[in-house]
Amino acid sequence: MTLIVILIAVALIFDFLNGLHDAANSIATIVSTRVLSPRYAVGWAAFFNFIAFAVFGLHVANTIGTGIVAPAIISDQVIFGALMGAIIWNIITWMAGIPSSSSHALIGGLVGAGVCKAGWSAVVWHGLGKTVIAIVLSPFTGFVLALALVLFFSWTFLKAAPIKVDKLFRHIQFLSASAYSLGHGGNDAQKTMGIIAALLFAHGFEGGDFHVPLWVVLACQAAMALGTLAGGWRIVRTMGSRITHLTPFQGVCAETAGSITLFMATYMGIPVSTTHTITGAIVGVGAARRVNAVRWNVAKDIVVAWIITMPAAGLIAAVFYFLAGAFGIS
């Protein structure tokens, strides 16, 4: 029982770090456009991160808990390896200011530890396949939607005075940033819910049916909200200013495109990366202005981080899986 409590605590630490690491996704645009200061922006984002459980179902949590590796192979050792793989990789990328995906780090860690226990037969290829496809589709969808929104609003406000447009979109950005934070909390916090629920299911605490208890939902949402409050300023700088310069008008387009993408993925139970989504949207609004408005070398570095995240977290998870076994965790 003590080990289960420790593993749940480690899972909540991961959720806290997820909020810390991915806070930039929720607030980068509204901070870079100077609509809100960083201090108020993280509080705003944390609130909407927390209340997300009241808006969305738990489809993503079910995918993580039963659709990445077979529930039958879940054990303390697998969960420990998966969480440590994701946490270590998050810390590495956070310190380097690289907006990698906490979601894919967790999934990579789960696959790495699961394969160590039962070989490749442990992988639920349908669920993992959806996630891998989303690696490509989520930023592309964000890019296309953002581009379309920029073109639509540009034509709509073609004859309006620029200062009036800027003032209007500064107000609208409160709504778009809120929607994006809601989507972030809805998709990202559910991944840790799925991990904890899988652990409880493996120990027979769920009565034979996989489900996510309410206390797990509240604990995960609270941990992510606290992490968001702590902020991730290194990554805010990368996301909010190093990729492209943003105005409130462009910030609204990027956040709205990202929100639509996250809402669709969450309702379909697909654990997408909020980092990938908002990056694609930011690149989309920059490219709508002109191609060279985007710092493509920064975008390229981010893409490289995306590609290596799952295998890197998987390898770290494998190391901790065997370390756990050496210390008697099974």
Contacts in CASP RR format, 6 or more apart in sequence:
PFRMAT RR
TARGET T0000
AUTHOR 0000-0000-0000
METHOD contacts of the structure
MODEL  1
MTLIVILIAVALIFDFLNGLHDAANSIATIVSTRVLSPRYAVGWAAFFNF
IAFAVFGLHVANTIGTGIVAPAIISDQVIFGALMGAIIWNIITWMAGIPS
SSSHALIGGLVGAGVCKAGWSAVVWHGLGKTVIAIVLSPFTGFVLALALV
LFFSWTFLKAAPIKVDKLFRHIQFLSASAYSLGHGGNDAQKTMGIIAALL
FAHGFEGGDFHVPLWVVLACQAAMALGTLAGGWRIVRTMGSRITHLTPFQ
GVCAETAGSITLFMATYMGIPVSTTHTITGAIVGVGAARRVNAVRWNVAK
DIVVAWIITMPAAGLIAAVFYFLAGAFGIS
3 76 0 8 1.000
3 329 0 8 1.000
4 76 0 8 1.000
4 199 0 8 1.000
4 200 0 8 1.000
4 203 0 8 1.000
7 76 0 8 1.000
7 79 0 8 1.000
7 80 0 8 1.000
7 83 0 8 1.000
7 199 0 8 1.000
8 196 0 8 1.000
8 199 0 8 1.000
10 80 0 8 1.000
10 83 0 8 1.000
10 84 0 8 1.000
10 87 0 8 1.000
11 79 0 8 1.000
11 83 0 8 1.000
11 192 0 8 1.000
11 195 0 8 1.000
11 196 0 8 1.000
11 199 0 8 1.000
12 192 0 8 1.000
12 219 0 8 1.000
12 220 0 8 1.000
12 223 0 8 1.000
13 87 0 8 1.000
13 223 0 8 1.000
14 83 0 8 1.000
14 86 0 8 1.000
14 87 0 8 1.000
14 90 0 8 1.000
14 102 0 8 1.000
14 106 0 8 1.000
14 192 0 8 1.000
14 195 0 8 1.000
15 189 0 8 1.000
15 192 0 8 1.000
15 220 0 8 1.000
15 223 0 8 1.000
15 224 0 8 1.000
16 223 0 8 1.000
16 224 0 8 1.000
16 226 0 8 1.000
16 227 0 8 1.000
16 230 0 8 1.000
17 87 0 8 1.000
17 90 0 8 1.000
17 91 0 8 1.000
17 94 0 8 1.000
17 102 0 8 1.000
17 227 0 8 1.000
18 90 0 8 1.000
18 102 0 8 1.000
18 188 0 8 1.000
18 189 0 8 1.000
18 191 0 8 1.000
18 192 0 8 1.000
18 224 0 8 1.000
18 227 0 8 1.000
19 49 0 8 1.000
19 102 0 8 1.000
19 188 0 8 1.000
19 224 0 8 1.000
19 225 0 8 1.000
19 226 0 8 1.000
19 227 0 8 1.000
19 228 0 8 1.000
19 230 0 8 1.000
19 231 0 8 1.000
20 94 0 8 1.000
20 227 0 8 1.000
20 228 0 8 1.000
20 230 0 8 1.000
20 231 0 8 1.000
20 232 0 8 1.000
21 90 0 8 1.000
21 93 0 8 1.000
21 94 0 8 1.000
21 102 0 8 1.000
21 232 0 8 1.000
21 235 0 8 1.000
22 102 0 8 1.000
22 184 0 8 1.000
22 188 0 8 1.000
22 228 0 8 1.000
22 274 0 8 1.000
22 275 0 8 1.000
23 42 0 8 1.000
23 45 0 8 1.000
23 227 0 8 1.000
23 228 0 8 1.000
23 230 0 8 1.000
23 231 0 8 1.000
23 232 0 8 1.000
23 235 0 8 1.000
23 236 0 8 1.000
24 99 0 8 1.000
24 231 0 8 1.000
24 232 0 8 1.000
24 235 0 8 1.000
24 236 0 8 1.000
24 238 0 8 1.000
24 239 0 8 1.000
24 240 0 8 1.000
25 99 0 8 1.000
25 180 0 8 1.000
25 184 0 8 1.000
25 239 0 8 1.000
25 274 0 8 1.000
25 275 0 8 1.000
25 277 0 8 1.000
25 278 0 8 1.000
26 45 0 8 1.000
26 48 0 8 1.000
26 49 0 8 1.000
26 177 0 8 1.000
26 180 0 8 1.000
26 181 0 8 1.000
26 184 0 8 1.000
26 228 0 8 1.000
26 274 0 8 1.000
27 36 0 8 1.000
27 38 0 8 1.000
27 41 0 8 1.000
27 42 0 8 1.000
27 44 0 8 1.000
27 45 0 8 1.000
27 177 0 8 1.000
27 181 0 8 1.000
27 236 0 8 1.000
28 235 0 8 1.000
28 236 0 8 1.000
28 239 0 8 1.000
28 240 0 8 1.000
28 278 0 8 1.000
28 282 0 8 1.000
29 173 0 8 1.000
29 177 0 8 1.000
29 180 0 8 1.000
29 239 0 8 1.000
29 240 0 8 1.000
29 246 0 8 1.000
29 250 0 8 1.000
29 251 0 8 1.000
29 254 0 8 1.000
29 255 0 8 1.000
29 278 0 8 1.000
29 282 0 8 1.000
30 36 0 8 1.000
30 41 0 8 1.000
30 44 0 8 1.000
30 173 0 8 1.000
30 174 0 8 1.000
30 177 0 8 1.000
30 251 0 8 1.000
30 255 0 8 1.000
31 37 0 8 1.000
31 38 0 8 1.000
31 41 0 8 1.000
31 236 0 8 1.000
31 240 0 8 1.000
32 236 0 8 1.000
32 239 0 8 1.000
32 240 0 8 1.000
32 241 0 8 1.000
32 245 0 8 1.000
32 246 0 8 1.000
33 170 0 8 1.000
33 173 0 8 1.000
33 246 0 8 1.000
33 247 0 8 1.000
33 248 0 8 1.000
33 250 0 8 1.000
33 251 0 8 1.000
35 170 0 8 1.000
35 173 0 8 1.000
35 174 0 8 1.000
35 177 0 8 1.000
35 248 0 8 1.000
36 44 0 8 1.000
36 177 0 8 1.000
38 231 0 8 1.000
38 233 0 8 1.000
38 236 0 8 1.000
41 177 0 8 1.000
42 228 0 8 1.000
42 229 0 8 1.000
42 230 0 8 1.000
42 231 0 8 1.000
43 228 0 8 1.000
43 229 0 8 1.000
44 174 0 8 1.000
44 177 0 8 1.000
44 178 0 8 1.000
44 181 0 8 1.000
45 177 0 8 1.000
45 181 0 8 1.000
45 184 0 8 1.000
45 228 0 8 1.000
46 181 0 8 1.000
46 225 0 8 1.000
46 226 0 8 1.000
46 227 0 8 1.000
46 228 0 8 1.000
46 229 0 8 1.000
47 181 0 8 1.000
47 225 0 8 1.000
48 178 0 8 1.000
48 181 0 8 1.000
48 182 0 8 1.000
48 184 0 8 1.000
48 185 0 8 1.000
49 181 0 8 1.000
49 182 0 8 1.000
49 184 0 8 1.000
49 185 0 8 1.000
49 186 0 8 1.000
49 189 0 8 1.000
49 221 0 8 1.000
49 224 0 8 1.000
49 225 0 8 1.000
49 228 0 8 1.000
50 185 0 8 1.000
50 221 0 8 1.000
50 222 0 8 1.000
50 224 0 8 1.000
50 225 0 8 1.000
51 182 0 8 1.000
51 221 0 8 1.000
52 182 0 8 1.000
52 183 0 8 1.000
52 184 0 8 1.000
52 185 0 8 1.000
52 186 0 8 1.000
52 189 0 8 1.000
52 221 0 8 1.000
53 186 0 8 1.000
53 189 0 8 1.000
53 217 0 8 1.000
53 218 0 8 1.000
53 221 0 8 1.000
55 182 0 8 1.000
55 186 0 8 1.000
56 183 0 8 1.000
56 186 0 8 1.000
56 187 0 8 1.000
56 190 0 8 1.000
56 266 0 8 1.000
56 267 0 8 1.000
57 266 0 8 1.000
57 267 0 8 1.000
58 190 0 8 1.000
58 193 0 8 1.000
58 212 0 8 1.000
58 217 0 8 1.000
59 190 0 8 1.000
59 266 0 8 1.000
59 267 0 8 1.000
59 268 0 8 1.000
59 269 0 8 1.000
60 186 0 8 1.000
60 187 0 8 1.000
60 190 0 8 1.000
60 191 0 8 1.000
60 265 0 8 1.000
60 266 0 8 1.000
60 269 0 8 1.000
60 270 0 8 1.000
60 271 0 8 1.000
61 190 0 8 1.000
61 191 0 8 1.000
61 193 0 8 1.000
61 194 0 8 1.000
61 197 0 8 1.000
61 212 0 8 1.000
62 194 0 8 1.000
62 210 0 8 1.000
62 212 0 8 1.000
62 269 0 8 1.000
63 127 0 8 1.000
63 130 0 8 1.000
63 131 0 8 1.000
63 269 0 8 1.000
63 270 0 8 1.000
63 271 0 8 1.000
64 106 0 8 1.000
64 107 0 8 1.000
64 110 0 8 1.000
64 190 0 8 1.000
64 191 0 8 1.000
64 193 0 8 1.000
64 194 0 8 1.000
64 195 0 8 1.000
64 198 0 8 1.000
64 271 0 8 1.000
65 71 0 8 1.000
65 74 0 8 1.000
65 194 0 8 1.000
65 195 0 8 1.000
65 197 0 8 1.000
65 198 0 8 1.000
65 201 0 8 1.000
65 210 0 8 1.000
66 124 0 8 1.000
66 198 0 8 1.000
66 210 0 8 1.000
67 124 0 8 1.000
67 126 0 8 1.000
67 127 0 8 1.000
67 128 0 8 1.000
68 107 0 8 1.000
68 110 0 8 1.000
68 111 0 8 1.000
68 123 0 8 1.000
68 124 0 8 1.000
68 127 0 8 1.000
68 128 0 8 1.000
68 131 0 8 1.000
69 78 0 8 1.000
69 110 0 8 1.000
69 111 0 8 1.000
69 114 0 8 1.000
69 122 0 8 1.000
69 123 0 8 1.000
69 124 0 8 1.000
70 118 0 8 1.000
70 121 0 8 1.000
70 122 0 8 1.000
70 123 0 8 1.000
70 124 0 8 1.000
71 198 0 8 1.000
71 201 0 8 1.000
71 202 0 8 1.000
71 210 0 8 1.000
73 114 0 8 1.000
73 117 0 8 1.000
73 118 0 8 1.000
73 122 0 8 1.000
74 198 0 8 1.000
74 199 0 8 1.000
74 201 0 8 1.000
74 202 0 8 1.000
75 117 0 8 1.000
75 202 0 8 1.000
75 330 0 8 1.000
76 199 0 8 1.000
76 202 0 8 1.000
76 324 0 8 1.000
76 329 0 8 1.000
76 330 0 8 1.000
77 113 0 8 1.000
77 117 0 8 1.000
77 321 0 8 1.000
77 324 0 8 1.000
77 325 0 8 1.000
77 329 0 8 1.000
77 330 0 8 1.000
78 110 0 8 1.000
78 113 0 8 1.000
78 114 0 8 1.000
78 116 0 8 1.000
78 117 0 8 1.000
78 321 0 8 1.000
79 113 0 8 1.000
79 195 0 8 1.000
79 198 0 8 1.000
79 199 0 8 1.000
80 113 0 8 1.000
80 320 0 8 1.000
80 321 0 8 1.000
80 324 0 8 1.000
80 329 0 8 1.000
81 109 0 8 1.000
81 113 0 8 1.000
81 317 0 8 1.000
81 318 0 8 1.000
81 320 0 8 1.000
81 321 0 8 1.000
81 324 0 8 1.000
82 106 0 8 1.000
82 108 0 8 1.000
82 109 0 8 1.000
82 110 0 8 1.000
82 112 0 8 1.000
82 113 0 8 1.000
82 114 0 8 1.000
82 195 0 8 1.000
82 317 0 8 1.000
83 106 0 8 1.000
83 195 0 8 1.000
84 316 0 8 1.000
84 317 0 8 1.000
84 320 0 8 1.000
85 105 0 8 1.000
85 108 0 8 1.000
85 109 0 8 1.000
85 313 0 8 1.000
85 314 0 8 1.000
85 316 0 8 1.000
85 317 0 8 1.000
85 320 0 8 1.000
86 102 0 8 1.000
86 105 0 8 1.000
86 106 0 8 1.000
86 108 0 8 1.000
86 109 0 8 1.000
86 313 0 8 1.000
86 317 0 8 1.000
88 313 0 8 1.000
88 316 0 8 1.000
88 320 0 8 1.000
89 100 0 8 1.000
89 105 0 8 1.000
89 309 0 8 1.000
89 312 0 8 1.000
89 313 0 8 1.000
89 316 0 8 1.000
90 100 0 8 1.000
90 102 0 8 1.000
90 105 0 8 1.000
93 99 0 8 1.000
93 100 0 8 1.000
93 305 0 8 1.000
93 309 0 8 1.000
94 232 0 8 1.000
94 234 0 8 1.000
94 235 0 8 1.000
95 234 0 8 1.000
96 234 0 8 1.000
97 234 0 8 1.000
97 235 0 8 1.000
97 237 0 8 1.000
97 238 0 8 1.000
98 235 0 8 1.000
98 238 0 8 1.000
98 301 0 8 1.000
98 302 0 8 1.000
98 305 0 8 1.000
99 235 0 8 1.000
99 238 0 8 1.000
99 239 0 8 1.000
99 275 0 8 1.000
99 279 0 8 1.000
99 302 0 8 1.000
99 305 0 8 1.000
100 275 0 8 1.000
100 302 0 8 1.000
100 305 0 8 1.000
100 306 0 8 1.000
100 309 0 8 1.000
101 273 0 8 1.000
101 274 0 8 1.000
101 275 0 8 1.000
101 276 0 8 1.000
101 306 0 8 1.000
101 309 0 8 1.000
102 188 0 8 1.000
102 191 0 8 1.000
102 273 0 8 1.000
102 275 0 8 1.000
103 187 0 8 1.000
103 188 0 8 1.000
103 191 0 8 1.000
103 271 0 8 1.000
103 272 0 8 1.000
103 273 0 8 1.000
103 274 0 8 1.000
104 131 0 8 1.000
104 135 0 8 1.000
104 273 0 8 1.000
104 306 0 8 1.000
104 309 0 8 1.000
104 310 0 8 1.000
104 313 0 8 1.000
105 309 0 8 1.000
105 310 0 8 1.000
105 312 0 8 1.000
105 313 0 8 1.000
106 191 0 8 1.000
106 192 0 8 1.000
106 195 0 8 1.000
106 313 0 8 1.000
107 128 0 8 1.000
107 131 0 8 1.000
107 191 0 8 1.000
107 271 0 8 1.000
107 310 0 8 1.000
107 313 0 8 1.000
108 309 0 8 1.000
108 310 0 8 1.000
108 311 0 8 1.000
108 313 0 8 1.000
108 314 0 8 1.000
108 317 0 8 1.000
109 310 0 8 1.000
109 313 0 8 1.000
109 314 0 8 1.000
109 316 0 8 1.000
109 317 0 8 1.000
110 195 0 8 1.000
110 317 0 8 1.000
111 123 0 8 1.000
111 128 0 8 1.000
111 310 0 8 1.000
111 314 0 8 1.000
111 317 0 8 1.000
112 313 0 8 1.000
112 314 0 8 1.000
112 315 0 8 1.000
112 317 0 8 1.000
112 318 0 8 1.000
112 321 0 8 1.000
113 314 0 8 1.000
113 317 0 8 1.000
113 318 0 8 1.000
113 320 0 8 1.000
113 321 0 8 1.000
114 122 0 8 1.000
114 123 0 8 1.000
114 321 0 8 1.000
115 122 0 8 1.000
115 123 0 8 1.000
115 318 0 8 1.000
116 317 0 8 1.000
116 318 0 8 1.000
116 321 0 8 1.000
116 322 0 8 1.000
117 321 0 8 1.000
130 270 0 8 1.000
131 270 0 8 1.000
131 271 0 8 1.000
131 272 0 8 1.000
134 265 0 8 1.000
134 270 0 8 1.000
134 271 0 8 1.000
134 272 0 8 1.000
134 273 0 8 1.000
135 273 0 8 1.000
135 276 0 8 1.000
135 306 0 8 1.000
138 261 0 8 1.000
138 265 0 8 1.000
138 272 0 8 1.000
138 273 0 8 1.000
138 276 0 8 1.000
138 277 0 8 1.000
139 276 0 8 1.000
139 277 0 8 1.000
139 279 0 8 1.000
139 280 0 8 1.000
139 281 0 8 1.000
139 283 0 8 1.000
140 280 0 8 1.000
141 257 0 8 1.000
141 261 0 8 1.000
141 264 0 8 1.000
141 277 0 8 1.000
142 257 0 8 1.000
142 258 0 8 1.000
142 260 0 8 1.000
142 261 0 8 1.000
142 277 0 8 1.000
142 280 0 8 1.000
142 281 0 8 1.000
142 284 0 8 1.000
143 257 0 8 1.000
143 280 0 8 1.000
143 281 0 8 1.000
143 283 0 8 1.000
143 284 0 8 1.000
143 287 0 8 1.000
144 257 0 8 1.000
145 256 0 8 1.000
145 257 0 8 1.000
145 258 0 8 1.000
145 260 0 8 1.000
145 261 0 8 1.000
145 281 0 8 1.000
146 253 0 8 1.000
146 254 0 8 1.000
146 256 0 8 1.000
146 257 0 8 1.000
146 258 0 8 1.000
146 280 0 8 1.000
146 281 0 8 1.000
146 282 0 8 1.000
146 283 0 8 1.000
146 284 0 8 1.000
146 285 0 8 1.000
146 288 0 8 1.000
147 284 0 8 1.000
147 285 0 8 1.000
147 287 0 8 1.000
147 288 0 8 1.000
148 257 0 8 1.000
149 252 0 8 1.000
149 253 0 8 1.000
149 256 0 8 1.000
149 257 0 8 1.000
150 249 0 8 1.000
150 250 0 8 1.000
150 253 0 8 1.000
150 284 0 8 1.000
150 285 0 8 1.000
150 288 0 8 1.000
150 289 0 8 1.000
151 288 0 8 1.000
153 249 0 8 1.000
153 252 0 8 1.000
153 253 0 8 1.000
154 288 0 8 1.000
157 165 0 8 1.000
165 249 0 8 1.000
166 247 0 8 1.000
166 248 0 8 1.000
166 249 0 8 1.000
169 247 0 8 1.000
169 248 0 8 1.000
169 249 0 8 1.000
169 251 0 8 1.000
169 252 0 8 1.000
170 248 0 8 1.000
172 248 0 8 1.000
172 252 0 8 1.000
173 248 0 8 1.000
173 251 0 8 1.000
173 252 0 8 1.000
173 255 0 8 1.000
176 251 0 8 1.000
176 252 0 8 1.000
176 255 0 8 1.000
176 256 0 8 1.000
176 259 0 8 1.000
177 255 0 8 1.000
179 255 0 8 1.000
179 256 0 8 1.000
179 259 0 8 1.000
180 255 0 8 1.000
180 256 0 8 1.000
180 258 0 8 1.000
180 259 0 8 1.000
180 262 0 8 1.000
180 278 0 8 1.000
181 228 0 8 1.000
182 259 0 8 1.000
183 259 0 8 1.000
183 262 0 8 1.000
183 263 0 8 1.000
183 266 0 8 1.000
183 274 0 8 1.000
184 262 0 8 1.000
184 274 0 8 1.000
185 221 0 8 1.000
185 224 0 8 1.000
186 262 0 8 1.000
186 266 0 8 1.000
187 262 0 8 1.000
187 265 0 8 1.000
187 266 0 8 1.000
187 271 0 8 1.000
187 272 0 8 1.000
187 274 0 8 1.000
188 224 0 8 1.000
188 274 0 8 1.000
189 220 0 8 1.000
189 221 0 8 1.000
189 223 0 8 1.000
189 224 0 8 1.000
190 220 0 8 1.000
190 266 0 8 1.000
190 271 0 8 1.000
191 271 0 8 1.000
192 220 0 8 1.000
192 223 0 8 1.000
192 224 0 8 1.000
193 212 0 8 1.000
193 216 0 8 1.000
193 217 0 8 1.000
193 220 0 8 1.000
194 212 0 8 1.000
196 212 0 8 1.000
196 216 0 8 1.000
196 219 0 8 1.000
196 220 0 8 1.000
197 206 0 8 1.000
197 210 0 8 1.000
197 211 0 8 1.000
197 212 0 8 1.000
197 213 0 8 1.000
197 216 0 8 1.000
198 210 0 8 1.000
200 206 0 8 1.000
200 213 0 8 1.000
200 216 0 8 1.000
201 208 0 8 1.000
201 210 0 8 1.000
206 213 0 8 1.000
238 298 0 8 1.000
238 302 0 8 1.000
239 278 0 8 1.000
239 279 0 8 1.000
239 282 0 8 1.000
240 246 0 8 1.000
240 282 0 8 1.000
242 295 0 8 1.000
242 298 0 8 1.000
243 279 0 8 1.000
243 282 0 8 1.000
243 283 0 8 1.000
243 294 0 8 1.000
243 295 0 8 1.000
243 298 0 8 1.000
243 299 0 8 1.000
243 302 0 8 1.000
244 282 0 8 1.000
244 283 0 8 1.000
244 285 0 8 1.000
244 286 0 8 1.000
244 289 0 8 1.000
244 293 0 8 1.000
244 294 0 8 1.000
244 295 0 8 1.000
245 293 0 8 1.000
246 254 0 8 1.000
246 282 0 8 1.000
246 285 0 8 1.000
250 285 0 8 1.000
250 286 0 8 1.000
250 288 0 8 1.000
250 289 0 8 1.000
251 285 0 8 1.000
253 281 0 8 1.000
253 285 0 8 1.000
253 288 0 8 1.000
254 278 0 8 1.000
254 281 0 8 1.000
254 282 0 8 1.000
254 284 0 8 1.000
254 285 0 8 1.000
255 278 0 8 1.000
255 281 0 8 1.000
257 281 0 8 1.000
257 284 0 8 1.000
258 277 0 8 1.000
258 278 0 8 1.000
258 281 0 8 1.000
261 272 0 8 1.000
261 277 0 8 1.000
261 281 0 8 1.000
262 272 0 8 1.000
262 274 0 8 1.000
262 277 0 8 1.000
265 271 0 8 1.000
265 272 0 8 1.000
273 306 0 8 1.000
275 306 0 8 1.000
276 306 0 8 1.000
279 299 0 8 1.000
279 302 0 8 1.000
283 294 0 8 1.000
283 299 0 8 1.000
284 294 0 8 1.000
286 293 0 8 1.000
286 294 0 8 1.000
287 293 0 8 1.000
287 294 0 8 1.000
324 330 0 8 1.000
END
